[in-house]
Amino acid sequence: MFNTKLGKQFLIFLVLSMLLSSCNVVQGRQLDAKTREIQKNLYVPQDAALLDQFSQVGPKKYVASNCIVAYLETAYGVSRPLTSIIEEYYDRLTQDGWELNPHYALRRTDEDVYLRKGSQLELVIYSYTDSGRAPSTKLPPEASRYTTAYVVALTYSEPSSLECSV
C-alpha cells in the first residue's frame, strides 16, 4: 500500500496526465476542424474527381515535442498530365497568397510543388504513384479511369511550423 505522501503524488500525477491528454484531444479536434475549413476553400481544378481523403492529427514528426499538426491528404484523378495540374495549382494558389516554401530545396518541379501560406500552413502536391512517397489515401478501383492520380497534402501546425523546427 502507498504511504500518504506517495499516494497524493500519484493522484496529482494521474489528474495532471488526464488534463494534459484531454487538452491535446481538444486541441487536435480544433486543428482538424481548421484544416478541413481551409481545405474547403482551397482551389481544386474543375476536372478533378475526388478519389479519397485521409486526415490525422498528432505531434509533428522530427520536430519540437510541443507541436501539434493536422494533416489532410486528398487524392484526385484527372485525365491530363501532372505537369498541367502542378502549373494550374501554382498559378491559382499564388494568386491566393500561397508562396513557394523556402524550406525545401526543390520547391517546384514538373512532378511536385511545395507551398506555404503564412507560418502555419504548408501544402504539397505530388503524383500518387511517386515511388518516393507513401500517400495515406487509398485509391478506389474507379481511379483507373484517370490518366493521372495526384495528392494534395495540407498541413496546419500549432504553433507555427517555424516554431516547430528543432
Buried (B, 14 or more C-beta within 10 A) or exposed (E): EEEEEEEEEEEEEEEEEEEEEEEBEEBBEBBBEBBBEBBEEBBBBEEBBEBBBBBEBEBBEEBEEEBBBBBBBBBBBBEBEBEEBBBBBBEBBBEEEBEBBEEBEEBBEEBBBBBBBEEBBBBBBBBBEBEEEEBBBEBEEEBEEBEBBBBBBBBBBBEEBEBBEE
